[in-house]
Each structure stands twice: as structure tokens, then as C-alpha cells.
Amino acid sequence: MRTPQRRAILIAAAILAAPLAPTSAQSPSESGPTLEVHIRTLKHGGGVAGSAVGSDLAILGKPVNWLAEAGRPYQGELTVCGNGVADVGSLADKLSVWSYVWQIQMVPIKYENATATFTLAWARYEGGEARPAMEGKTTMTLREGESQTIDFVRSAPAAHSCAEDAAIVEVGSGYKEAEAPRSILQYDVWLKHESPSGETITRRFSAMGREGADVAFAFAPMQFAVDPAAAQQPDVVLFTSVQGTLKTRTIAGSRFQIIVDTSRRDSLGSRVSGPRGSIGNSGRKMLDVAPGEAIEIELPAPGGMSSVPASGGAAAAPRAASPSPLPQQAVSIVNGRVVVNNALFFQGQRTSLIVQVKPAAQQ
């Protein structure tokens, strides 16, 4: 297979993500990472009755303040009928109208690899009372697109004047996309594995996707022969599967920011039945590249172990039955199972991804 043309090859460990921009470098009209507040009210019989979201750019050290609300008092009882999120209005004004009001403040302190770390302080007020019924403070780290529940309330049993009977409040991490039309991008991804002897296995994945959208990739599992003498059976192989997602945005006028989420799984099995069960790890990298530039990301070395019954078949080793300590041979027989120490098995070998993104050719 022809190797990709590349301007530069970088190892992922050498790539540093840019920190959040200082206050003077961003304005509300710009794109960038955001911090969010979500509120959802739930129906009696299940499902979401209504929802609202507040979102603001995450600027290092600058507080993000929101007021979330749910329900109107009904016949002296607190309901969750209706909801909203706002960054205007006073707490006193909200308390005069709504059954439940949440005052939420988030302060971003770090952003790298599309992951935001922020301090969170929140308080829930009920029934117009000026003192909070519940409050909390913590520091959170969330990946882009993730959210975390911070509070949950139910209506009073006698207050079912509408379809809703519970409310959930969450905080999250997101991204504000540029308002310009998003272009179609061409993705080429190569999976490359090199053995100590220099033998190379290469897989290629190609796809198109819109800027700012997730593009999923996956490769056919690579198969590595296991020493038949050590395994005491001839058809056992170690399967390595790599998959993930890519997301690209335009930054600094003409460069690309690529978020690469990758998962690697290693598992034993037979050539006939394939892998069953696996162990592995996942990670995220943020890359800054020029269109058409190829970047190589070395995947982390595998760890843990894989096993199958020595009599044949394939299954993941039960956690309680895992040998302790980990076998000190690459392949061994332990308690009637073929066991592979993944780190020793792949010692001296290297697995990497090469990622290239460019504008799609226009017909």
C-alpha cells in the first residue's frame, strides 16, 4: 500500500493543547469552548416533558452565571410545571414566580484536549425562601459533549397540575461553532503496526464529513500469531481492534484543529470463531495542523492480559480468576487457561495512527 504524503510526522506526546484564551482574546461572537446548564422536566409516565439550555463561552478565570427555574406554585404546593434557564434577572425576581430556582456559577480554570476543568458553586431555592434548601461546591472535569447531574427534585404528590412531576439540573461542556457555512472535509486515516523485525501492517480508512461533526472510523482487527508450543494449541491468535471518532474545526483562519478519540482493544480468540471479550484503553488528542498535513499519533502500549481456555474456545478471563501477579512470560498456561501478558507480547512493537484532513474536492 502506498504510504501517505506528509509534511510532518509528530508523536502525540509532543503535541500540547492550547489553553483557554484570556478574556481580551474572545468576544461573545467568537467560536470556542462553552460551559452549559441544562434543565429537564420529566413526565409522570416517563420521558421528557420539556427542557432548556444555557450556554456561554468558557473564558479562563471569567465566571459563568446562570439561573435555572422550574414550576409555578399551585394551590400552595410546589410543582415543576415548566422550566427555563436565563443569565438575566435577579434571584429575588425568580423566587417570586418559580417554585424552584437554581443559582449556578462556573469558573473555567483549564482547557486541553477538548476537555474543560471548572469550579462549580450552586444553590437550590424553594417556595420563595431566601435561604437555599440545598447547595454544593466542587471542581469538575468534563469532555466536550459531556454533562453531569447536580440536582434532582420531585413535585409534591398533591401538586400534579400538569404532566411533569420531576426536574433534573445538569452542567456540561460544549463548543460554539463558527457561524460561517461548514465545509465538507476529506478524512484519510492509516493504522500502522511495526514489529521489531521491521515488518509493517497497514490499514487505511477514508471518509467525508462536515466540519464540526463527528466522523467515526474503525479498522478490521489485526491478527497476531501466538506461539503454539507455549499455548499448547495451534489456532489461537491475539486480535487488536482500533476504532474512534474524528472532529475537525477551522482555527486561525486556515488551520485545522482535529479532536481524535481512539479506543484500542486486545483479545485472544481462535482464527475461526474470532475474539470474544477484550481488554484495552482509550484516549483523546487535540491536533493543530495545516490542511493536507499528516500527523502520526503513537497509540499507548497495551497492558493487562488476555486469556482463553486451554482446551479451546475463547472468552475473557473472569476478573476474580485473573492471575496475580501478572504472568512474567508473554504466553503461559495458568489454571487451565492460555494467558497472554499484553505488554510483554507487544514489547518492541509500535502501533500508530496517521491522520490527514483536507477540504473535499469539489465536482
C-alpha positions as CSV (number, residue, x, y, z in Angstrom):
1,M,0.0,0.0,0.0
2,R,1.3,3.4,-0.9
3,T,2.3,5.5,2.1
4,P,0.6,8.9,2.6
5,Q,2.3,12.1,1.5
6,R,3.1,14.1,4.6
7,R,4.7,17.4,5.5
8,A,5.3,16.5,9.1
9,I,5.1,13.5,11.4
10,L,4.5,14.2,15.1
11,I,4.3,11.9,18.1
12,A,1.2,12.7,20.1
13,A,3.2,13.1,23.3
14,A,4.8,16.2,21.8
15,I,1.5,17.9,20.9
16,L,0.3,20.4,23.5
17,A,-3.3,21.7,23.5
18,A,-3.8,25.4,23.6
19,P,-5.1,26.8,26.9
20,L,-8.3,28.9,27.1
21,A,-7.8,32.3,25.6
22,P,-7.6,35.3,28.0
23,T,-10.7,37.5,28.3
24,S,-9.3,40.1,25.9
25,A,-8.9,37.5,23.1
26,Q,-12.5,36.3,22.9
27,S,-15.8,38.0,22.4
28,P,-19.4,36.6,22.6
29,S,-19.5,36.4,18.8
30,E,-16.5,34.1,18.5
31,S,-16.4,30.3,18.4
32,G,-14.8,28.3,21.2
33,P,-15.4,26.0,24.2
34,T,-18.5,26.7,26.3
35,L,-19.9,25.8,29.7
36,E,-23.6,24.9,29.8
37,V,-26.5,24.5,32.1
38,H,-29.3,22.0,31.3
39,I,-32.7,21.6,33.0
40,R,-35.2,18.9,32.1
41,T,-38.7,18.2,33.5
42,L,-40.0,14.6,33.4
43,K,-43.5,13.2,32.7
44,H,-45.4,11.1,35.2
45,G,-45.2,8.1,33.0
46,G,-41.6,8.6,31.8
47,G,-40.0,10.7,29.1
48,V,-39.0,14.3,28.9
49,A,-41.8,16.9,29.1
50,G,-39.6,20.0,28.5
51,S,-36.0,21.2,28.5
52,A,-33.9,24.3,28.4
53,V,-30.2,25.0,27.9
54,G,-28.0,28.0,28.7
55,S,-24.5,28.2,27.1
56,D,-21.7,30.7,27.4
57,L,-18.1,30.9,26.1
58,A,-15.6,29.5,28.6
59,I,-13.0,32.2,29.1
60,L,-10.2,31.4,31.6
61,G,-11.0,32.8,35.0
62,K,-14.2,34.5,34.0
63,P,-17.3,33.3,35.9
64,V,-20.3,32.0,34.0
65,N,-23.6,32.7,35.9
66,W,-27.0,31.2,35.3
67,L,-30.4,30.9,36.9
68,A,-32.4,27.8,36.2
69,E,-36.0,27.5,37.2
70,A,-38.8,25.0,37.3
71,G,-42.6,25.1,38.3
72,R,-45.1,27.5,39.5
73,P,-46.8,27.1,42.9
74,Y,-50.2,25.5,42.7
75,Q,-52.8,25.6,45.5
76,G,-50.0,26.1,48.0
77,E,-47.8,23.2,46.7
78,L,-44.6,23.3,44.7
79,T,-44.8,22.0,41.1
80,V,-42.2,21.5,38.3
81,C,-44.7,22.6,35.6
82,G,-42.5,24.4,33.1
83,N,-38.8,25.3,33.2
84,G,-36.2,27.7,31.9
85,V,-32.6,28.9,32.0
86,A,-31.5,32.6,32.0
87,D,-28.5,34.8,32.6
88,V,-30.6,37.9,33.2
89,G,-32.9,38.9,36.0
90,S,-32.4,38.8,39.8
91,L,-32.7,35.9,42.1
92,A,-35.4,37.7,44.0
93,D,-37.5,38.2,40.9
94,K,-37.2,34.5,40.0
95,L,-38.2,33.4,43.6
96,S,-41.3,35.5,43.3
97,V,-42.5,33.5,40.3
98,W,-41.0,30.0,40.3
99,S,-41.3,27.0,42.7
100,Y,-37.6,26.1,42.3
101,V,-34.7,28.3,41.4
102,W,-31.1,27.2,41.0
103,Q,-28.3,29.8,41.1
104,I,-25.2,28.3,39.3
105,Q,-21.7,29.7,38.9
106,M,-18.9,28.0,36.9
107,V,-15.4,29.4,36.5
108,P,-13.2,27.7,33.9
109,I,-9.6,27.1,35.0
110,K,-8.2,24.7,32.4
111,Y,-9.0,23.5,28.8
112,E,-7.0,21.0,26.9
113,N,-7.7,18.0,24.6
114,A,-11.3,19.3,24.2
115,T,-11.8,18.8,28.0
116,A,-12.8,21.6,30.4
117,T,-12.0,21.8,34.1
118,F,-14.0,24.3,36.1
119,T,-15.1,25.2,39.6
120,L,-18.8,24.9,40.3
121,A,-20.9,26.5,43.0
122,W,-24.6,26.1,43.1
123,A,-27.7,26.5,45.4
124,R,-31.3,25.5,45.1
125,Y,-34.0,27.8,46.5
126,E,-37.6,26.6,47.1
127,G,-41.0,28.3,47.6
128,G,-39.7,31.8,47.6
129,E,-37.4,31.3,50.6
130,A,-34.3,33.5,50.6
131,R,-32.1,30.7,52.2
132,P,-31.0,27.8,50.0
133,A,-32.6,24.4,50.6
134,M,-29.6,22.7,49.1
135,E,-26.1,23.8,47.9
136,G,-22.8,22.5,46.8
137,K,-19.3,23.3,45.6
138,T,-16.8,21.2,43.6
139,T,-14.4,21.1,40.8
140,M,-15.4,19.2,37.6
141,T,-13.6,18.0,34.5
142,L,-15.9,17.2,31.5
143,R,-15.1,16.3,27.9
144,E,-16.8,18.3,25.2
145,G,-20.4,17.0,24.9
146,E,-20.5,15.5,28.4
147,S,-22.8,16.6,31.2
148,Q,-23.2,15.8,34.9
149,T,-26.3,15.9,37.1
150,I,-26.0,18.2,40.0
151,D,-29.6,18.1,41.4
152,F,-33.0,16.4,41.2
153,V,-36.4,17.4,42.7
154,R,-39.9,16.0,42.6
155,S,-43.2,17.7,42.7
156,A,-45.3,17.4,45.9
157,P,-47.7,14.4,45.5
158,A,-50.7,16.7,45.6
159,A,-49.3,19.2,43.1
160,H,-49.8,17.2,39.8
161,S,-51.5,20.0,38.0
162,C,-49.5,19.2,34.8
163,A,-47.8,16.4,33.1
164,E,-44.4,16.9,34.9
165,D,-43.5,15.5,38.3
166,A,-39.7,15.8,38.4
167,A,-36.9,18.1,37.4
168,I,-33.2,17.4,36.7
169,V,-30.4,20.0,36.6
170,E,-27.1,19.3,34.8
171,V,-23.9,21.2,33.9
172,G,-22.0,20.4,30.8
173,S,-19.1,21.2,28.5
174,G,-19.7,22.1,24.8
175,Y,-18.4,24.1,21.9
176,K,-19.8,27.1,20.0
177,E,-19.2,26.5,16.3
178,A,-18.4,29.4,13.9
179,E,-21.5,30.8,12.1
180,A,-19.9,30.5,8.7
181,P,-21.0,27.7,6.5
182,R,-19.3,24.4,7.4
183,S,-17.3,22.8,4.6
184,I,-17.1,19.1,3.7
185,L,-13.8,17.5,4.6
186,Q,-11.9,14.5,3.3
187,Y,-10.5,12.2,6.0
188,D,-7.8,9.7,5.5
189,V,-6.6,7.6,8.4
190,W,-3.9,4.9,8.4
191,L,-3.5,2.3,11.1
192,K,0.2,1.2,11.2
193,H,1.8,-1.5,13.2
194,E,5.6,-2.2,13.2
195,S,7.2,-5.3,14.5
196,P,10.8,-5.5,16.0
197,S,11.9,-7.1,12.7
198,G,10.6,-4.1,10.7
199,E,7.6,-5.9,9.3
200,T,4.7,-3.5,8.8
201,I,0.9,-4.0,8.8
202,T,-1.1,-1.1,7.3
203,R,-4.8,-0.4,7.2
204,R,-6.5,2.6,5.6
205,F,-9.8,4.3,6.3
206,S,-11.3,7.1,4.1
207,A,-14.5,9.1,4.7
208,M,-16.0,12.5,4.2
209,G,-17.7,14.6,6.9
210,R,-18.9,18.1,7.6
211,E,-16.7,20.4,9.6
212,G,-17.6,20.2,13.3
213,A,-19.4,16.9,13.0
214,D,-18.1,13.5,14.4
215,V,-16.7,11.1,11.9
216,A,-16.5,7.5,13.2
217,F,-13.7,5.2,12.0
218,A,-12.9,1.6,12.6
219,F,-10.4,-0.9,11.2
220,A,-10.6,-4.7,10.6
221,P,-8.9,-6.4,13.6
222,M,-5.2,-7.2,13.2
223,Q,-4.2,-10.8,14.0
224,F,-1.0,-11.8,15.7
225,A,0.0,-15.4,16.0
226,V,0.5,-16.8,19.5
227,D,3.4,-19.3,20.0
228,P,1.6,-22.7,19.5
229,A,4.1,-24.5,21.8
230,A,3.5,-22.1,24.6
231,A,-0.3,-22.0,24.1
232,Q,-0.5,-25.8,23.6
233,Q,-2.9,-25.3,20.7
234,P,-2.3,-24.1,17.1
235,D,-5.1,-21.8,16.2
236,V,-5.0,-19.2,19.0
237,V,-4.3,-15.6,17.8
238,L,-4.3,-12.2,19.5
239,F,-6.7,-9.7,17.9
240,T,-6.1,-5.9,18.1
241,S,-9.0,-3.7,17.2
242,V,-8.7,0.1,16.8
243,Q,-11.6,2.5,16.3
244,G,-12.7,6.0,17.3
245,T,-14.0,9.4,16.1
246,L,-12.6,12.5,14.5
247,K,-13.9,16.0,14.6
248,T,-12.3,19.0,12.8
249,R,-12.7,22.7,13.1
250,T,-11.1,25.6,11.3
251,I,-8.9,27.8,13.5
252,A,-6.6,30.8,13.0
253,G,-8.1,31.4,9.6
254,S,-6.8,28.4,7.6
255,R,-5.5,25.7,10.0
256,F,-7.4,22.7,11.3
257,Q,-8.0,21.7,14.9
258,I,-8.7,17.9,15.0
259,I,-10.0,16.1,18.0
260,V,-9.1,12.4,17.9
261,D,-10.8,9.9,20.2
262,T,-9.3,6.5,19.9
263,S,-10.0,3.1,21.5
264,R,-7.7,0.1,21.3
265,R,-8.9,-3.4,22.4
266,D,-6.8,-6.6,22.6
267,S,-8.3,-10.0,22.9
268,L,-7.5,-13.7,22.4
269,G,-9.5,-16.0,20.2
270,S,-9.4,-18.6,17.5
271,R,-8.9,-17.9,13.8
272,V,-12.3,-19.5,13.2
273,S,-14.5,-18.0,16.0
274,G,-12.8,-14.7,16.3
275,P,-12.3,-12.6,19.5
276,R,-14.7,-12.8,22.4
277,G,-14.1,-10.4,25.2
278,S,-11.3,-7.8,25.3
279,I,-9.2,-5.5,27.4
280,G,-7.9,-2.1,26.3
281,N,-7.8,1.6,26.7
282,S,-8.9,4.8,25.1
283,G,-7.6,8.3,24.8
284,R,-8.1,11.8,23.3
285,K,-5.7,14.0,21.4
286,M,-6.2,17.5,20.0
287,L,-4.0,18.3,17.0
288,D,-3.3,21.6,15.2
289,V,-2.4,21.0,11.6
290,A,-2.5,22.6,8.1
291,P,-4.9,21.2,5.5
292,G,-3.4,18.1,4.0
293,E,-0.7,17.8,6.6
294,A,-0.4,14.2,8.0
295,I,0.1,13.7,11.7
296,E,1.2,10.4,13.3
297,I,-0.2,9.5,16.8
298,E,1.5,6.7,18.6
299,L,-1.1,4.6,20.5
300,P,-0.3,3.8,24.1
301,A,1.4,0.5,24.9
302,P,-1.2,-2.2,25.7
303,G,-1.5,-3.5,29.3
304,G,-3.3,-6.2,31.2
305,M,-3.8,-9.7,29.9
306,S,-5.9,-11.7,27.6
307,S,-6.9,-15.4,28.1
308,V,-8.9,-18.3,26.6
309,P,-9.5,-21.8,27.9
310,A,-6.5,-24.0,27.1
311,S,-8.9,-26.7,25.8
312,G,-10.2,-24.3,23.1
313,G,-12.8,-21.7,22.7
314,A,-12.5,-18.0,23.5
315,A,-13.6,-15.9,26.5
316,A,-12.4,-13.1,28.5
317,A,-10.7,-14.0,31.8
318,P,-13.1,-13.6,34.8
319,R,-11.8,-10.7,37.0
320,A,-11.8,-12.9,40.1
321,A,-9.8,-15.6,38.3
322,S,-7.1,-13.2,36.9
323,P,-3.7,-14.5,37.8
324,S,-1.9,-12.4,40.4
325,P,0.7,-11.3,39.9
326,L,0.5,-10.9,36.1
327,P,2.5,-13.8,34.4
328,Q,6.0,-12.8,33.6
329,Q,6.0,-14.7,30.3
330,A,4.5,-13.3,27.1
331,V,2.4,-16.6,26.8
332,S,1.8,-19.1,29.5
333,I,-0.7,-21.6,30.8
334,V,-2.3,-20.6,34.2
335,N,-5.1,-22.5,35.9
336,G,-6.1,-24.3,32.7
337,R,-6.1,-21.1,30.5
338,V,-3.8,-19.7,27.8
339,V,-2.8,-16.3,29.2
340,V,-1.1,-13.5,27.2
341,N,0.7,-10.7,29.1
342,N,-0.1,-8.0,26.5
343,A,2.7,-5.7,27.5
344,L,5.3,-8.4,27.1
345,F,3.7,-9.8,23.9
346,F,3.9,-6.4,22.2
347,Q,7.3,-5.4,23.6
348,G,9.4,-3.7,21.0
349,Q,6.4,-3.2,18.7
350,R,4.7,0.1,17.8
351,T,1.2,0.9,16.8
352,S,0.2,4.3,15.5
353,L,-2.5,6.3,13.6
354,I,-1.7,8.7,10.8
355,V,-4.4,11.3,10.3
356,Q,-4.8,13.6,7.3
357,V,-7.7,16.1,6.7
358,K,-8.2,18.3,3.8
359,P,-11.1,20.1,2.1
360,A,-13.1,17.7,-0.1
361,A,-12.6,18.1,-3.8
362,Q,-15.5,20.0,-5.5
363,Q,-17.1,18.4,-8.5
